[in-house]
């Protein structure tokens, strides 16, 4: 039953503070807010690859949430019972030249897909939270309440068309 519950839960991928040239992310259950894993990404422009290291949270529920905890000073720390060495490392071809939130989300999902058996969750149940998109959307909604067409919708459509060919890398 526990396995089924974990398959049905959603996992939030949240960006943390960067550490030593790596972008840091944590994966947290939306049901009980326990940390499930930590991921470090390092985009390399010269090779058009993204290196990664993945740490899984301890299987013990009482210790879950402790892996890759960020202290008050923003430093990454691991408890004594956490896995210090990553459970997986590797690299993926990525859209490093245009390293934006779409490229980040693509790589996050591909890493989770590649290691879903170790993680205990899959990319279909992953909600990626990057940047301040929620605040921007609230501001756009407020400005649209006056009923005027400010052309934002046309801008979004043209942006999507420009990105159509980027998935070939």
N, C-alpha and C positions, 0 to 999 in steps of 0.2 A: 504494500500500500504506500509505503514511503517513496518507493521508486515512481509510482504513478503520480503522486502529489508533486514530486519534483519535475516530472515531465510536463505537468499542467501549469506550473508556476511561471511567471515571467521574471526575467533577469534584467536588471538595469545595468547598462554599461555607462560608467561615469568617468569623466576625465579628472585626473588628479594633477597636482603640481608636477612639472617636469623635474627629472632627477638625472644629473650627469649625462646630459645629451639625449636622454630617452623620454618619450612621452609616456606617462604612466596612466593606467586605467584600472578601475576595479569593477568587478561584477558582483552585484548585490541582489539578493532575492527581494522581490517586491512584497512578498507575503509576510516574512518574518524579519526582514532587513539584515539577515546575516550575510557576511561577505563570503562569496563562493570562490573567487579567484582574483589574481592580480596579473596584469599584462603590461609589459614594457615594449614600446615600439621605437625603432630608430630608422627613419627614412634615409636612404643613401642615394643622393641625386646621381652620382657618377655611374652607379650600376643599375639604376632604376629599380632597386629592390628595397624592401622594408625588412629589417632584421627584427626578430621578436624573441622574448623570453616570457614564459608563462608559469606562474606559481598557482597551485591549487590550494584552497583552504583545507585545513585538517578535516578529516571525516567526522571526528568527534564534534557533535553539535555544540557542546559547551565551549569548545575552543574556536568554533567557526566565527568568522568575522574578525579574527585577530591577524590574519595574514596581510602583510603590507600596510599596516595601520599607519596613518599619517599623524605625527605628533603635533603639538602646539606650534612648534617652530617650522612645521612643514616637512620635516625630515622623515624619510621612509624607514620604518623599523619593523622588525619581525620578532614575535615572542619566541621563547625557548623551544616550544613544542611545534613551531611552524617549520615548514620545509624551507631551508635556506637556499638550496640549489633549486633552480627551476625544474619543473617536471617535463618541460618541452622547450626547445629552442629551434629556431629555423629562420628562413627568409622566404619572402614571397615577392613575385614581381608586382609592382604597384605603380600607380599614377603619381610618382614622386615629383615630377616637374610641376604638377598642379596639386600639390599636397594641401588639400582643403578638407572640410568636414565630410564631403561625400567620399573622398578617397580614404579618409580615416575609417568611416563606417564600413566601407567595402572590405578593408583589411581586417577590421575587428571581426566581422561576420565570417570571413574566410578562415581566420585562426580558430574561431569557435567551432566552425564546421569540421575542420581538420582534427580537432581534439575533443569532440563532443563526448566520446566515451569516457575519457579521463575526467572531464568536467562535470558530467551528470546533467547537462542541459544542452539544448541545441540552438542554432541561430534563428530558428523560426519563432522562438519564445524570447528573443533578445530585443530589448528596447534600448536604443543607443541615444544617450543624452550628451550632446556636444554643444559648446558655445552658449550664447545667450539667446537662442532662437525663441524661447518662450516669451522673453521680454519684448523682442522685436515684433512678434506676432501680435502681442497685446497693443503695442503702439500703432501698428497698422490697422487693427480692428477699430481702435478709437478714432483714427483719422478718417476711416471709411464711413463712420456713422453719420456724417453730414450729408450723405447721399451723393456727393460729387464723385465723378469717375476721375481718379488721378492717374490712371494708366498703369498702376502697379501690376495688374493681372497680365497685361501685355508683356511687361518686363520679365515676369516669371516664365511665361511661355517661351520667350526668345532664349532665356538662359538654359532651359531644358533642351531646346533644340541644339544648342551649341555643344552640349555634353553627350549627345547621342553616340558619337564615334569614340568616346574615351574608354569604353569597356573592352576594346580590342587588345589592350596591353596585358 
